[in-house]
Amino acid sequence: MIKHVVMWKFKEEAEGKTKQENMDIVRNRLYSLPAIIPEIRRLEIGYDIKHTDMSADLVLITEFDTLETLEIYAKHPDHQLVSQYVRKVIENRVVIDFQI
């Protein structure tokens, strides 16, 4: 099993929307993906609740059977559409993939 974890820090304003609006858009788009991409075994999203200087704003935790199914997800056109929007509204991103 592969866990894919992504954490984002969002811009205060981007694409004519507030940080919270963009986080909600990204969250909703990501939650739509398991119905479209069967390789996703589990998907969980969380908003930061502490708001420290070290905090990210939003986290995505997904699980896949193999690295190959993670790659299928990464290259899927619907995932790519979400990624394109994300790149416009974030300041930075941190990713880790690990085997469990």
Phi, psi and omega per residue, in radians:
M1 nan 2.402 3.132
I2 -1.987 2.267 2.992
K3 -1.785 2.338 3.114
H4 -2.083 2.007 -3.086
V5 -2.074 2.256 3.128
V6 -2.254 2.330 3.064
M7 -2.162 2.371 -3.103
W8 -2.146 2.548 2.918
K9 -1.908 2.109 -3.055
F10 -1.602 2.627 3.012
K11 -1.178 2.621 3.126
E12 -1.087 -0.587 3.106
E13 -2.621 2.385 3.118
A14 -2.852 2.590 3.121
E15 0.960 0.555 3.110
G16 1.280 0.286 -3.085
K17 -2.285 2.767 3.083
T18 -1.324 2.933 3.078
K19 -0.964 -0.843 -3.101
Q20 -1.104 -0.724 3.110
E21 -1.064 -0.753 3.134
N22 -1.191 -0.649 3.079
M23 -1.113 -0.712 3.115
D24 -1.126 -0.714 3.115
I25 -1.076 -0.844 -3.131
V26 -1.092 -0.797 3.126
R27 -1.002 -0.850 -3.118
N28 -1.115 -0.705 3.119
R29 -1.164 -0.697 3.105
L30 -1.150 -0.712 3.136
Y31 -1.143 -0.340 3.103
S32 -1.383 -0.291 -3.008
L33 -1.199 -0.655 -3.127
P34 -1.020 -0.518 3.106
A35 -1.269 -0.324 -3.079
I36 -1.823 -0.587 -3.058
I37 -2.026 1.714 -3.041
P38 -1.162 -0.272 3.131
E39 -1.192 -0.328 3.114
I40 -1.302 2.034 -3.141
R41 -1.505 -0.570 -3.116
R42 -2.728 2.494 3.118
L43 -2.462 2.257 -3.134
E44 -2.392 2.429 -3.123
I45 -2.299 2.441 3.114
G46 -2.447 2.520 3.031
Y47 -1.603 2.492 3.059
D48 -1.111 2.416 3.138
I49 -1.979 -0.152 -3.099
K50 -1.729 -0.555 3.094
H51 0.996 0.837 3.060
T52 -1.546 3.006 3.111
D53 -1.080 -0.484 -3.111
M54 -1.587 -0.106 -3.042
S55 -1.310 2.511 2.864
A56 -1.491 2.904 -3.130
D57 -1.576 -0.617 -3.035
L58 -2.524 2.467 3.103
V59 -2.183 2.486 3.030
L60 -2.083 2.234 3.068
I61 -2.163 2.066 3.120
T62 -2.191 2.735 3.100
E63 -2.201 2.471 -3.136
F64 -2.379 2.696 3.141
D65 -1.187 -0.704 -3.038
T66 -2.525 2.944 3.019
L67 -1.081 -0.573 3.135
E68 -1.138 -0.707 3.122
T69 -1.266 -0.519 3.006
L70 -1.091 -0.726 3.118
E71 -1.148 -0.662 3.079
I72 -1.046 -0.797 3.077
Y73 -1.026 -0.855 -3.074
A74 -1.043 -0.623 -3.086
K75 -1.609 -0.125 -3.089
H76 -1.083 2.375 -3.090
P77 -0.998 -0.631 3.138
D78 -1.238 -0.620 3.040
H79 -1.171 -0.697 3.125
Q80 -1.066 -0.655 3.093
L81 -1.095 -0.750 3.093
V82 -1.105 -0.781 -3.127
S83 -1.050 -0.688 3.116
Q84 -1.060 -0.745 3.115
Y85 -1.177 -0.776 -3.126
V86 -0.971 -0.791 -3.114
R87 -1.019 -0.478 -3.137
K88 -1.374 -0.392 -2.958
V89 -2.032 0.053 -3.123
I90 -1.945 2.735 3.006
E91 -1.580 -0.731 3.096
N92 -2.755 2.981 -3.058
R93 -2.552 2.507 3.039
V94 -2.235 2.384 -3.089
V95 -2.287 2.494 2.951
I96 -2.457 2.413 3.052
D97 -2.132 2.258 3.141
F98 -2.547 2.766 -3.107
Q99 -1.693 2.429 3.085
I100 -2.097 nan nan
